[in-house]
Amino acid sequence: MTMNTDTYSEQSVTESLNGFETQTEQGLINLETKKRVGQYGYNEIEEKEETIWQRIFRRFWGPINLFLKSHYYTIKNRSLIT
């Protein structure tokens, strides 16, 4: 049973549980859990390793850093003019 998120948000809790063939009182039995893990895999997200360049760039990029840099250059240019 594959649906998008919007479809689930329109369903009641009971309808969602029936779609997943489970109950709130019992949950899934161990055999059913193993079957679903084999079928769908674990509920996890793969983490991607960040390169050293991405780490360096991330430190110097962002709204606060850009604001501070622009403020610094504004002050620096004012002191050169006067």
C-alpha positions as CSV (number, residue, x, y, z in Angstrom):
1,M,0.0,0.0,0.0
2,T,1.7,3.1,-1.2
3,M,0.2,6.6,-0.8
4,N,1.5,10.1,-0.6
5,T,1.5,12.1,2.6
6,D,-1.6,14.2,1.6
7,T,-3.7,11.0,1.3
8,Y,-2.8,10.0,4.8
9,S,-3.6,13.4,6.3
10,E,-7.1,13.1,4.9
11,Q,-7.7,9.7,6.5
12,S,-8.9,9.0,10.1
13,V,-6.6,7.2,12.4
14,T,-8.7,4.0,12.1
15,E,-8.5,4.1,8.3
16,S,-4.7,4.5,8.4
17,L,-4.4,1.6,10.9
18,N,-6.6,-0.6,8.8
19,G,-4.5,0.2,5.7
20,F,-1.4,-0.9,7.5
21,E,-3.2,-3.9,8.9
22,T,-2.3,-3.2,12.5
23,Q,-4.2,-2.3,15.8
24,T,-3.3,0.2,18.5
25,E,-3.9,-2.3,21.3
26,Q,-1.6,-5.0,20.0
27,G,0.7,-3.4,17.4
28,L,2.6,-5.9,15.2
29,I,3.5,-9.4,16.2
30,N,7.2,-10.3,15.9
31,L,6.7,-12.4,12.8
32,E,4.8,-9.6,11.0
33,T,7.6,-7.2,12.0
34,K,10.3,-9.4,10.5
35,K,8.2,-9.8,7.3
36,R,7.8,-6.0,6.9
37,V,11.4,-5.3,7.6
38,G,12.3,-7.8,4.9
39,Q,9.8,-6.3,2.5
40,Y,10.3,-2.5,3.1
41,G,13.6,-2.3,5.0
42,Y,14.3,-0.4,8.1
43,N,12.8,3.0,8.8
44,E,16.0,4.9,8.4
45,I,17.6,7.6,6.3
46,E,21.1,7.2,4.8
47,E,23.5,9.8,5.9
48,K,25.8,11.2,3.3
49,E,29.3,12.0,4.2
50,E,30.1,15.7,3.9
51,T,33.4,16.6,2.1
52,I,35.9,18.8,3.7
53,W,35.1,21.6,1.1
54,Q,31.4,21.4,2.0
55,R,32.3,21.8,5.7
56,I,34.5,24.8,5.0
57,F,31.9,26.4,2.7
58,R,29.1,25.9,5.2
59,R,31.0,27.8,7.9
60,F,31.2,30.9,5.7
61,W,27.8,30.7,4.1
62,G,24.5,31.6,5.7
63,P,22.3,34.7,6.4
64,I,24.1,35.6,9.6
65,N,27.6,35.3,8.2
66,L,26.5,37.3,5.1
67,F,25.0,40.0,7.3
68,L,28.1,40.3,9.4
69,K,30.4,40.4,6.4
70,S,28.3,43.1,4.7
71,H,28.3,45.1,8.0
72,Y,32.0,44.8,8.3
73,Y,32.7,46.0,4.8
74,T,30.2,48.9,5.3
75,I,32.1,50.0,8.4
76,K,35.4,49.5,6.7
77,N,34.5,51.6,3.7
78,R,33.1,54.4,5.9
79,S,36.3,54.6,7.8
80,L,38.3,54.9,4.5
81,I,36.1,57.7,3.2
82,T,36.3,59.9,6.3
